[in-house]
Amino acid sequence: MADITTPTGEALVDETPAHAEPPPVSDAYRRYALWLLLLVYVVNFIDRQVINILAEPIKNDLHLADWQLGLLSGFAFGLVYTVLGFPLARAADRHHRGYIIAACLAAWSAFTGACGFAQNFGQLVAFRAGVGIGEAGCTPTSHALIADYSPKEKRASALAFYAMGTPIGSLLGLGIGGVMSDYFGWRQAFMVAAVPGLILAIVAAFTLKEPRARLSAAMRAAGQGATGALATFSETIRYLAAKRAFWFLAWGAGVRSFLGYGHAAFAPSFFYRCHGPEVAALAHHFHLRPQTFIGLSLGILAGVAGTLGSWVGGQIADKWGARDLRVYGSVPAVAVLIAAPVAIFLYSTPSAALALSLIAVTNFVGTLWYGPVYASAQGMVPQRMRAMSASIMLFVINFLGLVLGALCIGLLSDLLNKGLHLGPAEGVRWALILSVIGGAVSAPLFWLARRQVREEMVS
């Protein structure tokens, strides 16, 4: 059994067993839990993303600017979500993670429904912040639970399977939100989006098992001793300080998240403003209203492609990573080099139909990083640091993505619109194009991680 030494010289016990240990749960239960956690994450993203398809009617009803839409879509939610991730990750390392997920799910669903009652911008900001309070306890806790449920050789694909909740939830959020808004109004769309989470919270509370005690018993039986005291935030930071690949992956993923959340927030507005007549004609051809058509089109194209990309990324990470862990950095880097020129062409083409088709390409390559990056956050630390490690990585990813993505693109759109007099259509178009160009910096960050990731994995 080897010891792990922090940069400060402090010795930590490597809890990775020297030989195979019994799984903490059966394969059948593991599959059930993965599907349940996927559904929880789908609801997570329905409640996050439904506001994007509702942005234009909310803007018109409450008389908002683009920067205010950006604040609603990202900053108000993301700041609370990001900051609360640490204390909730600490709680997840100490208490029953199934109960924490269930309580957080019920909380954010309730606040999502409350958004439908907002009468002004301030109230909507407050309710969106409340959604962030609940969702902050979902992903770090789920990542740690999945890592404990899954053997090392299946960890990347298990986490990538969970991450499919991002595109699936976005698909449903855009689709349901568009239909509900067109036929019943944006307020009713929020209320409908809240219902599944309230039901699913009860299921999670009663059926998600906590494997921590069984893992500890298995390690003692294997001669490993107890897992030791739970890691604090400062201890985990000190341990990760020497993990250069961890930080390159986190910052690279953060830049991708900036583009992902920022573009998702303004994609419907881009099509309404830049391709309005063609969108109306396409919607009429399919006997749909424009908002329903855009919601369903973006949801299906982005959701299906993103789901497939997340799954493929996880499979590559597990299969190729078994031979060479450097694939954890090379796959995301190559994906960026493909995505950037496609995205620029997407926002430049005069054809709405072609632009919609290219959404599928950008979302497929844009989700390939999920499995490799999230698996690295779990594999670079001992078991007792997993929730906190995930929370630290998600802090970087969500601060750049959730907090800054939509807000910065909204500010840039307003600047180009009013400051340079490009107008609302060209303002949002060039804000999206310029962000793609700047976001290409993520490719060298992922490639730098590739050089050291093999040496930094411990479990």
ROGULUM-749635 format. One line per field, with one value per residue (C-alpha): residue number from 1; residue in three letters; x, y, z. Coordinates in Angstrom, 1 decimal. Example, Ala and Ser with C-alpha at 12.3 -4.5 7.8 and 13.67 -1.06 7.14 Angstrom:
// residues 2
num: c(1  2) .
residuo: c(ala  ser) .
x: c(12.3  13.7) .
y: c(-4.5  -1.1) .
z: c(7.8  7.1) .
// end
This chain:
// residues 459
num: c(1  2  3  4  5  6  7  8  9  10  11  12  13  14  15  16  17  18  19  20  21  22  23  24  25  26  27  28  29  30  31  32  33  34  35  36  37  38  39  40  41  42  43  44  45  46  47  48  49  50  51  52  53  54  55  56  57  58  59  60  61  62  63  64  65  66  67  68  69  70  71  72  73  74  75  76  77  78  79  80  81  82  83  84  85  86  87  88  89  90  91  92  93  94  95  96  97  98  99  100  101  102  103  104  105  106  107  108  109  110  111  112  113  114  115  116  117  118  119  120  121  122  123  124  125  126  127  128  129  130  131  132  133  134  135  136  137  138  139  140  141  142  143  144  145  146  147  148  149  150  151  152  153  154  155  156  157  158  159  160  161  162  163  164  165  166  167  168  169  170  171  172  173  174  175  176  177  178  179  180  181  182  183  184  185  186  187  188  189  190  191  192  193  194  195  196  197  198  199  200  201  202  203  204  205  206  207  208  209  210  211  212  213  214  215  216  217  218  219  220  221  222  223  224  225  226  227  228  229  230  231  232  233  234  235  236  237  238  239  240  241  242  243  244  245  246  247  248  249  250  251  252  253  254  255  256  257  258  259  260  261  262  263  264  265  266  267  268  269  270  271  272  273  274  275  276  277  278  279  280  281  282  283  284  285  286  287  288  289  290  291  292  293  294  295  296  297  298  299  300  301  302  303  304  305  306  307  308  309  310  311  312  313  314  315  316  317  318  319  320  321  322  323  324  325  326  327  328  329  330  331  332  333  334  335  336  337  338  339  340  341  342  343  344  345  346  347  348  349  350  351  352  353  354  355  356  357  358  359  360  361  362  363  364  365  366  367  368  369  370  371  372  373  374  375  376  377  378  379  380  381  382  383  384  385  386  387  388  389  390  391  392  393  394  395  396  397  398  399  400  401  402  403  404  405  406  407  408  409  410  411  412  413  414  415  416  417  418  419  420  421  422  423  424  425  426  427  428  429  430  431  432  433  434  435  436  437  438  439  440  441  442  443  444  445  446  447  448  449  450  451  452  453  454  455  456  457  458  459) .
residuo: c(met  ala  asp  ile  thr  thr  pro  thr  gly  glu  ala  leu  val  asp  glu  thr  pro  ala  his  ala  glu  pro  pro  pro  val  ser  asp  ala  tyr  arg  arg  tyr  ala  leu  trp  leu  leu  leu  leu  val  tyr  val  val  asn  phe  ile  asp  arg  gln  val  ile  asn  ile  leu  ala  glu  pro  ile  lys  asn  asp  leu  his  leu  ala  asp  trp  gln  leu  gly  leu  leu  ser  gly  phe  ala  phe  gly  leu  val  tyr  thr  val  leu  gly  phe  pro  leu  ala  arg  ala  ala  asp  arg  his  his  arg  gly  tyr  ile  ile  ala  ala  cys  leu  ala  ala  trp  ser  ala  phe  thr  gly  ala  cys  gly  phe  ala  gln  asn  phe  gly  gln  leu  val  ala  phe  arg  ala  gly  val  gly  ile  gly  glu  ala  gly  cys  thr  pro  thr  ser  his  ala  leu  ile  ala  asp  tyr  ser  pro  lys  glu  lys  arg  ala  ser  ala  leu  ala  phe  tyr  ala  met  gly  thr  pro  ile  gly  ser  leu  leu  gly  leu  gly  ile  gly  gly  val  met  ser  asp  tyr  phe  gly  trp  arg  gln  ala  phe  met  val  ala  ala  val  pro  gly  leu  ile  leu  ala  ile  val  ala  ala  phe  thr  leu  lys  glu  pro  arg  ala  arg  leu  ser  ala  ala  met  arg  ala  ala  gly  gln  gly  ala  thr  gly  ala  leu  ala  thr  phe  ser  glu  thr  ile  arg  tyr  leu  ala  ala  lys  arg  ala  phe  trp  phe  leu  ala  trp  gly  ala  gly  val  arg  ser  phe  leu  gly  tyr  gly  his  ala  ala  phe  ala  pro  ser  phe  phe  tyr  arg  cys  his  gly  pro  glu  val  ala  ala  leu  ala  his  his  phe  his  leu  arg  pro  gln  thr  phe  ile  gly  leu  ser  leu  gly  ile  leu  ala  gly  val  ala  gly  thr  leu  gly  ser  trp  val  gly  gly  gln  ile  ala  asp  lys  trp  gly  ala  arg  asp  leu  arg  val  tyr  gly  ser  val  pro  ala  val  ala  val  leu  ile  ala  ala  pro  val  ala  ile  phe  leu  tyr  ser  thr  pro  ser  ala  ala  leu  ala  leu  ser  leu  ile  ala  val  thr  asn  phe  val  gly  thr  leu  trp  tyr  gly  pro  val  tyr  ala  ser  ala  gln  gly  met  val  pro  gln  arg  met  arg  ala  met  ser  ala  ser  ile  met  leu  phe  val  ile  asn  phe  leu  gly  leu  val  leu  gly  ala  leu  cys  ile  gly  leu  leu  ser  asp  leu  leu  asn  lys  gly  leu  his  leu  gly  pro  ala  glu  gly  val  arg  trp  ala  leu  ile  leu  ser  val  ile  gly  gly  ala  val  ser  ala  pro  leu  phe  trp  leu  ala  arg  arg  gln  val  arg  glu  glu  met  val  ser) .
x: c(0.0  1.5  1.3  0.5  2.3  0.9  3.0  3.2  4.8  1.7  1.2  -2.2  -3.2  -3.9  -7.2  -6.9  -6.9  -3.8  -6.1  -9.7  -12.3  -16.0  -18.2  -20.3  -23.5  -24.7  -24.5  -28.3  -28.5  -25.7  -27.6  -30.7  -28.9  -27.2  -30.5  -32.1  -29.2  -29.4  -33.1  -32.2  -29.6  -32.1  -34.5  -31.6  -31.0  -34.7  -35.0  -31.7  -32.3  -36.1  -35.4  -33.4  -36.3  -38.4  -35.9  -37.6  -41.1  -39.7  -37.7  -40.7  -43.0  -40.7  -38.9  -35.4  -32.0  -29.7  -27.4  -30.4  -31.2  -27.6  -27.8  -31.0  -29.7  -26.4  -25.1  -28.0  -28.3  -24.6  -23.1  -25.2  -24.7  -21.0  -20.4  -22.7  -21.0  -18.3  -20.3  -22.7  -19.8  -18.5  -21.9  -21.9  -18.6  -20.1  -23.8  -26.1  -25.7  -29.1  -30.8  -28.8  -29.6  -33.3  -33.5  -31.7  -33.9  -37.1  -35.7  -34.6  -37.9  -39.9  -38.0  -38.4  -42.1  -41.9  -40.3  -43.7  -45.1  -42.4  -43.9  -40.6  -36.9  -35.9  -38.2  -37.2  -33.5  -34.2  -36.1  -33.4  -30.9  -33.0  -32.8  -29.1  -29.2  -30.9  -28.8  -25.5  -25.9  -26.6  -23.6  -20.6  -22.6  -23.7  -20.2  -18.8  -21.7  -21.2  -17.4  -18.1  -20.7  -18.4  -15.2  -12.3  -12.4  -16.0  -15.8  -15.4  -18.3  -20.5  -19.8  -20.3  -23.7  -24.7  -23.5  -25.9  -28.4  -27.0  -28.1  -31.2  -32.4  -31.6  -33.7  -36.7  -36.3  -36.3  -39.0  -41.4  -40.7  -41.3  -44.6  -45.9  -44.9  -46.5  -49.8  -50.1  -47.4  -43.9  -45.2  -47.0  -43.9  -41.9  -44.7  -44.9  -41.1  -41.1  -43.4  -41.1  -38.4  -40.8  -41.9  -38.4  -37.2  -39.3  -38.0  -34.4  -34.8  -36.1  -34.0  -30.5  -28.1  -25.1  -22.1  -19.6  -19.8  -19.6  -16.6  -14.8  -15.6  -14.3  -11.1  -10.5  -11.1  -8.4  -6.0  -6.3  -7.5  -10.2  -10.6  -9.4  -10.7  -12.7  -10.7  -11.3  -11.5  -8.0  -6.5  -8.0  -6.7  -3.2  -3.3  -4.5  -2.0  0.6  -1.8  -1.1  -3.2  -6.2  -6.1  -5.4  -8.5  -10.6  -9.8  -10.1  -13.5  -14.4  -13.8  -15.9  -18.6  -18.5  -19.3  -21.8  -23.9  -23.5  -24.5  -27.4  -28.8  -28.7  -29.3  -33.1  -32.6  -30.0  -32.5  -35.4  -33.4  -31.1  -33.4  -36.8  -38.6  -37.1  -37.8  -41.5  -41.7  -40.1  -42.5  -45.5  -44.3  -44.4  -47.7  -46.0  -45.7  -42.1  -41.3  -42.4  -40.4  -37.2  -37.6  -38.2  -35.5  -32.8  -33.8  -33.9  -30.8  -28.7  -30.0  -29.6  -26.2  -25.0  -26.2  -24.3  -21.2  -21.2  -21.6  -18.9  -16.5  -17.0  -16.5  -13.3  -12.0  -12.6  -11.4  -8.4  -7.6  -7.0  -4.0  -3.0  -4.5  -3.3  -6.5  -8.2  -6.6  -6.2  -9.9  -11.2  -8.3  -9.1  -12.8  -12.2  -10.3  -13.3  -15.9  -14.5  -14.6  -18.0  -19.5  -18.1  -19.7  -23.0  -23.3  -22.2  -24.4  -27.5  -29.4  -31.4  -31.9  -28.1  -27.4  -29.8  -28.2  -24.7  -26.0  -25.9  -22.2  -21.1  -23.1  -21.7  -18.0  -18.9  -19.8  -16.9  -15.0  -17.5  -16.4  -12.6  -12.6  -15.1  -13.3  -10.0  -11.5  -12.3  -9.2  -6.6  -7.7  -8.3  -11.9  -12.4  -11.7  -14.0  -16.9  -14.7  -12.5  -15.6  -16.8  -13.5  -13.4  -17.1  -16.4  -14.0  -16.3  -19.4  -17.9  -16.7  -19.8  -22.8  -21.7  -19.9  -20.9  -24.4  -23.7  -20.6  -22.1  -25.2  -23.0  -21.0  -24.2  -25.5  -22.1  -22.1  -25.8  -25.8  -22.2  -21.2  -24.7  -24.8  -28.4  -29.8  -29.4  -25.8  -25.0  -25.9  -24.4  -20.9  -21.0  -21.4  -18.7  -16.1  -16.7  -16.0  -12.7  -11.6  -12.8  -10.3  -7.8  -9.2  -7.5  -3.9  -5.1  -6.4  -3.2  -1.1  -3.1  -2.4  1.3  0.9  -2.4  -0.8  1.5  -1.2  -3.9  -4.0  -7.2) .
y: c(0.0  3.3  6.7  9.8  13.0  16.5  19.4  20.5  17.1  15.8  12.0  10.8  7.2  6.0  4.2  2.4  -1.3  -3.2  -5.9  -6.3  -5.5  -6.6  -4.0  -1.9  -2.6  -5.2  -4.6  -4.5  -1.8  0.1  0.2  1.3  4.1  5.4  5.6  7.4  9.8  10.5  11.4  13.7  15.4  15.6  17.5  19.6  20.8  21.2  23.6  25.4  25.6  26.2  29.9  30.1  29.3  31.7  34.6  36.6  36.5  37.3  40.2  41.6  41.1  42.6  45.0  43.7  44.2  41.4  41.8  41.2  38.1  37.0  37.6  35.6  32.7  32.5  34.9  34.9  31.2  30.4  32.5  30.9  27.5  27.8  29.2  26.7  23.8  23.7  23.4  21.0  18.9  18.8  17.7  15.0  13.7  13.4  12.4  10.2  11.4  10.1  12.3  15.4  14.8  14.4  17.5  19.6  18.3  19.3  22.7  23.7  22.3  24.5  27.6  26.8  26.8  30.0  31.7  31.6  33.9  36.6  40.1  41.9  41.5  41.5  38.7  36.6  37.1  36.0  32.9  31.9  32.3  29.9  27.4  27.6  26.9  23.6  22.5  23.2  19.9  17.7  17.2  17.0  14.6  12.5  12.4  11.1  8.5  7.3  6.9  4.8  2.7  2.0  0.1  2.1  0.7  1.8  5.2  7.4  5.9  5.9  9.6  10.3  8.4  10.7  13.8  12.9  14.6  17.9  17.5  15.4  18.0  20.8  19.0  18.6  22.1  23.8  21.6  21.7  25.4  26.3  24.5  25.7  29.3  29.3  27.9  28.9  31.5  31.6  31.5  28.2  26.8  27.3  25.7  22.6  22.2  22.1  19.0  16.1  17.1  17.1  13.6  12.3  13.7  11.2  8.3  9.4  9.8  6.2  4.3  5.8  3.8  5.2  2.8  4.5  2.1  -1.0  0.4  1.0  -2.5  -3.9  -1.9  -3.1  -6.7  -6.2  -5.0  -1.3  0.0  2.6  5.3  8.0  11.4  13.2  15.7  19.4  22.0  23.4  19.9  19.0  22.2  21.5  18.0  19.2  22.1  19.8  18.2  20.4  18.2  18.6  22.4  22.4  20.1  22.2  25.5  24.0  22.6  26.0  27.7  25.1  25.6  29.4  28.8  26.1  28.0  31.4  30.1  28.1  31.2  33.2  30.5  31.0  34.8  34.4  32.5  34.8  38.0  36.8  34.3  35.4  35.2  31.8  30.4  31.6  29.9  26.6  26.6  27.2  24.3  22.0  23.5  24.9  28.2  29.8  29.4  25.8  25.1  26.6  25.0  21.5  22.0  23.1  20.6  17.6  18.5  19.6  17.0  13.9  15.0  16.1  12.8  10.8  12.9  12.5  8.7  8.4  10.5  8.2  5.1  6.4  7.4  4.0  1.9  4.0  5.3  1.7  1.8  5.4  7.9  10.8  10.3  12.3  15.4  14.7  13.9  17.2  19.1  17.6  18.2  22.0  22.2  20.7  22.7  26.2  26.5  24.7  27.2  30.2  29.0  28.2  31.9  33.3  31.3  33.1  29.8  29.1  25.4  24.9  26.7  24.4  21.4  22.5  22.8  19.0  18.9  21.5  19.8  16.4  17.5  19.9  17.2  14.8  16.2  15.3  11.7  12.2  15.5  14.4  11.0  12.8  14.7  11.4  9.5  12.1  12.0  9.4  8.2  10.6  13.6  12.8  15.0  18.0  17.4  17.3  20.5  22.3  21.3  22.3  25.6  26.5  25.1  26.7  30.1  30.5  28.9  29.6  32.8  34.5  32.8  34.2  37.5  38.3  37.4  39.5  42.5  42.0  41.8  45.0  46.8  45.8  46.6  50.0  51.0  50.1  50.5  47.0  46.4  43.6  40.9  41.6  42.4  38.9  37.2  38.8  38.3  34.6  34.5  36.5  34.2  31.1  32.6  33.4  30.0  28.2  28.8  25.6  23.4  24.1  23.8  20.3  19.4  20.6  18.3  15.4  15.6  14.9  13.1  9.6  10.5  12.3  9.5  7.7  5.7) .
z: c(0.0  -1.1  0.6  -1.3  -0.3  -0.6  -1.8  1.8  2.7  4.4  3.9  2.9  2.6  -0.9  -0.6  -3.9  -3.1  -4.1  -5.5  -6.6  -4.0  -3.9  -5.6  -3.0  -5.0  -7.4  -11.2  -11.4  -8.7  -10.2  -13.5  -11.7  -9.8  -13.0  -14.7  -11.7  -11.4  -15.1  -14.7  -11.9  -14.1  -16.9  -14.6  -13.5  -17.1  -17.9  -15.1  -16.1  -19.8  -20.1  -19.5  -22.8  -25.0  -23.0  -23.2  -26.0  -24.5  -21.0  -22.5  -24.3  -21.3  -18.6  -21.0  -20.5  -22.2  -23.4  -20.4  -18.2  -20.1  -19.7  -15.9  -15.6  -17.8  -16.1  -13.5  -11.0  -11.0  -11.6  -8.8  -6.1  -7.7  -7.8  -4.3  -2.6  -4.3  -1.7  1.5  -0.1  -1.3  2.2  3.4  0.8  2.1  5.6  5.1  3.1  -0.5  -1.6  0.9  -0.2  -3.8  -3.1  -0.9  -3.4  -6.2  -4.4  -3.6  -7.1  -8.6  -6.2  -7.2  -10.9  -10.4  -8.5  -11.5  -13.2  -10.5  -10.9  -11.6  -12.3  -13.1  -9.4  -8.4  -11.4  -10.4  -6.9  -8.0  -10.4  -7.6  -5.6  -8.4  -8.1  -4.3  -5.0  -8.0  -6.3  -4.4  -7.4  -9.6  -7.2  -5.0  -7.9  -9.3  -6.0  -5.7  -9.3  -8.7  -5.7  -7.4  -10.5  -10.9  -12.2  -15.7  -16.1  -14.4  -17.4  -19.3  -16.2  -15.6  -19.4  -19.1  -16.3  -18.3  -21.0  -18.8  -20.1  -23.8  -22.9  -20.4  -22.8  -25.5  -23.2  -21.7  -25.1  -26.5  -23.6  -22.9  -26.6  -26.8  -23.5  -24.1  -27.5  -26.4  -22.7  -21.9  -20.4  -16.8  -17.3  -18.9  -15.7  -13.6  -15.8  -15.7  -11.9  -11.6  -12.6  -10.1  -7.1  -8.0  -8.7  -5.3  -3.5  -5.5  -4.9  -1.2  -0.8  -3.3  -3.6  -1.4  0.4  -0.3  1.9  4.8  2.6  0.8  4.1  5.3  2.0  2.3  5.9  4.8  2.1  4.7  3.6  7.0  7.4  4.8  7.2  8.0  5.4  3.4  4.0  1.2  2.1  2.3  -1.1  -2.6  -1.3  -2.7  -6.1  -6.2  -7.8  -10.2  -13.3  -15.6  -13.3  -13.6  -17.4  -17.8  -15.5  -17.2  -20.7  -19.7  -18.2  -21.5  -23.3  -20.7  -21.3  -24.9  -24.2  -21.7  -23.4  -26.8  -25.5  -23.8  -27.1  -29.8  -29.9  -30.0  -32.8  -35.0  -34.2  -35.0  -37.8  -39.6  -38.6  -42.0  -42.8  -39.3  -39.7  -43.2  -41.9  -38.9  -41.2  -43.4  -40.4  -39.2  -36.0  -34.4  -34.7  -31.0  -30.9  -34.1  -32.8  -29.4  -30.9  -33.6  -31.2  -28.6  -30.9  -32.9  -30.0  -27.6  -29.7  -31.0  -27.5  -26.0  -28.6  -28.2  -24.4  -24.8  -27.4  -25.3  -22.4  -24.4  -26.0  -22.6  -21.1  -24.0  -25.3  -21.8  -20.6  -23.0  -22.7  -20.3  -22.4  -24.4  -21.5  -22.9  -26.6  -27.4  -26.0  -27.8  -31.2  -30.6  -30.1  -33.4  -35.2  -33.4  -33.8  -37.6  -37.8  -35.3  -37.1  -40.3  -38.4  -37.3  -40.7  -43.1  -44.5  -44.4  -41.2  -42.3  -42.7  -39.4  -37.6  -39.1  -38.0  -34.4  -34.4  -35.3  -32.8  -30.0  -30.8  -30.7  -27.9  -25.4  -26.1  -23.2  -20.5  -19.8  -19.9  -17.8  -15.1  -14.8  -14.2  -11.3  -9.6  -10.6  -9.5  -5.8  -3.1  -2.4  0.6  -1.6  -4.5  -3.9  -3.0  -6.0  -8.3  -6.6  -7.2  -10.8  -11.2  -9.5  -12.4  -15.1  -13.7  -12.8  -16.4  -17.9  -15.8  -14.1  -17.0  -20.2  -21.0  -19.1  -21.1  -24.4  -23.6  -22.7  -25.9  -27.9  -26.4  -27.0  -30.6  -31.0  -29.4  -29.1  -32.7  -34.1  -35.7  -34.6  -32.4  -35.1  -36.1  -32.5  -31.3  -34.4  -33.9  -30.1  -30.8  -33.5  -31.4  -28.4  -30.6  -31.7  -28.2  -26.9  -29.2  -26.3  -24.7  -27.3  -26.1  -22.4  -23.1  -24.9  -22.0  -19.7  -22.1  -21.3  -17.6  -17.0  -16.8  -14.0  -11.9  -11.8  -8.5  -8.5) .
// end
